[in-house]
Amino acid sequence: MKKIELSIPDMQSANCQTRVNSAVQGIAGITIEKIESGKLFINYEDDNEKKEVIETIEKAGYKVADNITQDSSCATGCCGN
């Protein structure tokens, strides 16, 4: 399983976080690890799922900044961070 941190600058309020959380929860193979102001941390299996998450967030009305995306294929998530 891979981990990614997505930067979503406009997702600041609790309402925005709930909206993004609800949209992403419906994607098979995705586990939301953490959501906070401007950031979403997820686990995913393959790049198609990652792409689907980004598209879903953008359809919900938020821009995903592509400059601070971090992937880790380490099983424990401790590598490469």
PyMOL commands that set and color helices and strands:
alter all, ss='L'
color gray80, all
select helices_A, chain A and resi 14-25+47-59
alter helices_A, ss='H'
color red, helices_A
select strands_A, chain A and resi 2-7+31-36+39-44+65-72
alter strands_A, ss='S'
color yellow, strands_A
deselect
rebuild
show_as cartoon
